[in-house]
């Protein structure tokens, strides 16, 4: 054995430089690998930003609307007091508009037709309702305020541009001139679009709103919650606390795990065959939708509850049993209350998921046009995500804006539910 | 309405039974409650359960199946005039009879002569049957409630083990709830198999699974017998597979690399911000992704390919340029990419869990040998996590195969056998939606085909899930 250091020969030096080179290469590989990971995260985040940004960008204008105030002379020659329903109010409004704009109708009625394309039929309905209430208005001038047609509204919002060639847009140059003139007059007001929240679906984009869909979603979610949460919690309590460990409970467990991964559309097929064709539950009703979504949410509620129950330490159970509580009393007086925050968090999250589910509802006939708030649990209804689907299919451009608007409403509800779940978890969760 | 009212009465009766039972127990104990075997509330509950539950079950069963019993009884005898009608028309006749009897709106078919007479007879019969069922159910429910109470009440004595009995009921209820999950599976399997079996009576399973032509529109009406080959599902499987491949090509690398970065490289604050953001991406409803695909990604890709095509036209790649100029919004690529985006958080959170489950000692051992972080990840962590990651990918594949809204909104309807991602393809789920939305009669092969597709989808996704769960279970055992 020698204490002297070995002399550093040329061979070692080369191997050292080779090692240095290798090390450099390895560090480069390290950097590259890290950069790849960072790139993946960046890509995912870019997707998120683009997705949310596009939807908010397309949808935020839905919440703004423009209204027109126009004095209308209720010409007694045109209005038959005996037959108020039979009057063409749209034309009367158009006449008032033409007077305001200083144009005269030509013999073919082309001008009045073009003017009529600017304002919503809602103005005409308002005239009808005012006249029904007070027939003495005939011969007088009343001022009505109402929305524009969707295309005119889009022009004011800058989504239909003058720079587009005339043939490619719904409104021609003359109509745009009129709209500019009206704006200059000061008879156009912009404001928050309350109608979007107080109206239900309509064939006219400017009158279409989400109220019916929101009410439908609420009804359906109520049914889902009333079925899926109690049944799911009780099933989980049985499996976690009472069930003997044997082949049957194993089968049930595997079964539940697999059910959670069955495509949602299959639940729709089940709902169609079971609830609609066999049990004759009315099609497209919140009841059948709620039942289908309850079956879908059940496995997730069970899984969440089981993990919440598992998190309660055995000492709690032993203490309760030790002072003479029965098994049932232990579970219902001590274990379940302690697991409740976790249970509720899981339940809210799976309900939030059910709120956004669309595919199974298409199977049970929820794609029909429902102009109004659903009449009870067995009436025809539509729900928010399906409303999004229906509007997305509509050809009018204004519906695209509304689709994004409805998506924003849907996302707000989902964010509220998720936030509630997070708060529940933060405030009440106990770490043992 | 009557059901609700009777359930309300039953609830009142049941709570009365609770009070009586409790009072009787206390009275028996004679002031010293300790003589009782159980708390007084259990005696009350025992009486209330016997009084309420059997009758409530009967009322619920009647509400669910009463209509079908009514139908069966009404249709037991079919008048000659009705028997002369086609089967479909006979069903309409009976549903009209029931509608009139219930005061609802019947169909617009006008009945004349013998049929009208038969209808009047059947309407009267329907009213009679419905009243008979309603009152006999109500009467039976009342008898059950009373009998239950009378059976339970005299048994309440100081020695009676009321708590054990009530807990027996509770246990039964809990077990029934957990069986609901099994019944759901059974329901899915039975309904899919039953309806598919009816479908396979008109179309042979072989031509369904191996046929290459999908045009269900041919069999719009039931009397047009499905032409052989019109229900060949191979193009649908191919389309589903193509879109799934594209989606996985996006989701697998991005999701996996994100998971590696988050679990191995990122510090705590970065993880704390990125993870919730990924969860947002996971929580977005699929219909929103569909909207995004159809109105943002589709037009964007189309414009990109069209302008690329315009560049190439006239050059050496003229043919490709011409083709790219004609690309449409609804291409497989659009649906696949957006589905991939949807799957990123799914893949990344599953992989993250799996990578975190790899014991730290393995990493420490690798570092001790002088390996860099990336070498540790590539040569130690990933091989150890490989089975779990495979399982995660299989679950993602099963998700992609069953995903409906994105493809319904962004992929096409044309069933084409192609591997070109710029072409329009259709998928199994899209066809199920197309076949079942709209107003068709339910018995045509066209609508039943949807169940055949649904069964295939169910079997495939179930198979993928079972394999994935097996792998995960096996893998977990190694380190626990």
Interface residues (C-beta under 8 A of the other chain):
Chain A: X26 X27 X29 X30 X32 X33 X34 X36 X37 X38 X39 X40 X41 X43 X44 X45 X47 X48 X50 X51 X54 X55 X58 X230 X231 X232 X234 X235 X236 X237 X238 X239 X242 X243 X251 X252 X254 X255 X256 X257 X258 X259 X261 X262 X263 X264 X265 X266 X267 X269 X270 X272 X273 X274 X277 X279 X280 X295 X298 X299 X302 X326 X327 X328 X352 X353 X355 X356 X357 X358 X359 X362 X363 X365 X367 X385 X386 X388 X389 X392 X400 X403 X404 X407 X410 X411 X414 X418
Chain B: X64 X65 X67 X68 X163 X164 X167 X170 X171 X173 X174 X175 X177 X178 X179 X180 X181 X182 X184 X185 X187 X188 X191 X192 X194 X195 X253 X254 X255 X256 X257 X258 X260 X261 X262 X264 X265 X266 X274 X277 X278 X280 X281 X283 X284 X285 X286 X287 X288 X289 X290 X291 X292 X294 X295 X296 X341 X344 X345 X348 X372 X373 X374 X375 X377 X378 X395 X398 X399 X401 X402 X403 X404 X405 X408 X409 X429 X432 X433 X436 X437 X442 X450 X451 X454 X457 X458 X461 X462 X465 X466 X469
